[in-house]
Amino acid sequence: MAIEDDFTSAADRATKLPKRPPNDILLQLYALYKQGNEGDVTGERPGFADFEGRAKYDAWNKLKGKSSDEAKQEYISLVENLEQEAAG
């Protein structure tokens, strides 16, 4: 269960990054987190007026078919890269 511990730690560290990542990276983090925890996207795509909900749904939907462990590993790597960038 090492990946679970690493994933939980990365999720916690992601909320404490010194600099807010750009929106495209935030969407990637969101999608990988959801795919890692819940699997493929469910429900209906939000309506046209819900820009944020639609963007999140679309980002998550792009990961359809990716295994939970694969998504978790990518999430961990992305958080580590963001931490390294922040450290300079």
C-alpha positions as a printed Julia matrix, in Angstrom:
88×3 Matrix{Float64}:
   0.0    0.0     0.0
   2.96   2.33   -0.45
   1.29   4.08   -3.38
  -1.73   4.88   -1.18
   0.49   6.53    1.42
   2.44   8.44   -1.23
  -0.8    9.54   -2.91
  -2.3   10.76    0.36
   0.9   12.61    1.18
   1.06  14.19   -2.29
  -2.59  15.29   -2.03
  -1.83  16.97    1.29
   1.33  18.63   -0.06
  -0.51  19.85   -3.17
  -2.67  22.08   -0.98
   0.45  23.62    0.58
   2.39  24.58   -2.54
   3.98  28.02   -2.07
   2.74  29.21   -5.47
  -0.64  28.48   -7.06
  -0.12  26.42  -10.22
  -1.65  27.64  -13.51
  -5.23  26.57  -14.23
  -4.24  23.87  -16.72
  -2.05  22.22  -14.08
  -4.8   22.56  -11.47
  -7.19  20.8   -13.85
  -4.62  18.06  -14.4
  -4.22  17.61  -10.63
  -7.99  17.5   -10.19
  -8.48  14.95  -12.96
  -5.68  12.66  -11.78
  -6.97  12.85   -8.2
 -10.52  11.97   -9.24
  -9.36   9.17  -11.56
  -7.14   7.78   -8.81
  -9.93   7.83   -6.22
 -13.09   7.2    -8.21
 -12.1    5.76  -11.57
 -13.7    6.86  -14.83
 -15.84   9.99  -14.91
 -19.52   9.55  -14.12
 -22.61  11.66  -14.54
 -23.62  14.15  -17.17
 -21.35  16.83  -18.58
 -22.26  20.16  -16.93
 -24.18  22.72  -18.95
 -22.66  25.44  -21.1
 -22.96  28.12  -18.4
 -20.95  26.08  -15.86
 -17.48  26.81  -17.24
 -15.55  25.46  -14.25
 -17.62  22.3   -13.93
 -17.35  21.66  -17.64
 -13.56  22.1   -17.63
 -13.21  19.73  -14.68
 -15.47  17.14  -16.3
 -13.59  17.33  -19.61
 -10.18  17.05  -17.91
 -11.32  14.0   -15.94
 -13.0   12.44  -18.99
  -9.69  12.56  -20.91
  -8.3   10.02  -18.42
 -11.04   7.47  -19.1
  -9.62   3.95  -18.95
  -6.5    4.91  -16.96
  -6.02   2.64  -13.96
  -6.31   4.01  -10.45
  -2.67   3.2    -9.63
  -1.45   4.79  -12.86
  -3.4    7.99  -12.13
  -2.13   8.06   -8.55
   1.48   7.65   -9.7
   1.1   10.47  -12.24
  -0.45  12.66   -9.55
   2.45  11.98   -7.17
   4.99  12.78   -9.92
   3.2   16.01  -10.86
   3.13  17.22   -7.25
   6.83  16.38   -6.87
   7.63  18.34  -10.04
   5.65  21.34   -8.79
   7.52  21.21   -5.47
  10.86  21.09   -7.28
   9.91  24.06   -9.46
   8.87  26.01   -6.38
  12.17  25.22   -4.67
  14.06  26.6    -7.65
